Amino acid sequence: MRAIEFKSKIRDNSILILRRMQSEFVAQRDKSVRVVIFVQDAEAYD
């Protein structure tokens, strides 16, 4: 397993994948992924 790190926002319970990162996932369309979400402390209770 390899890690790809990028920042994004959660909107409507979805994580948006930046356009520049989407090419990393095109060949991986039907593969499972592991997701870890880190939230900034100041934003944790917004």
Secondary structure, 3 states (H helix, E strand, C coil): CCCCCCCCCEECCEECCCHHHHHHHHCCCCCCCCCCCCCCHHHCCC
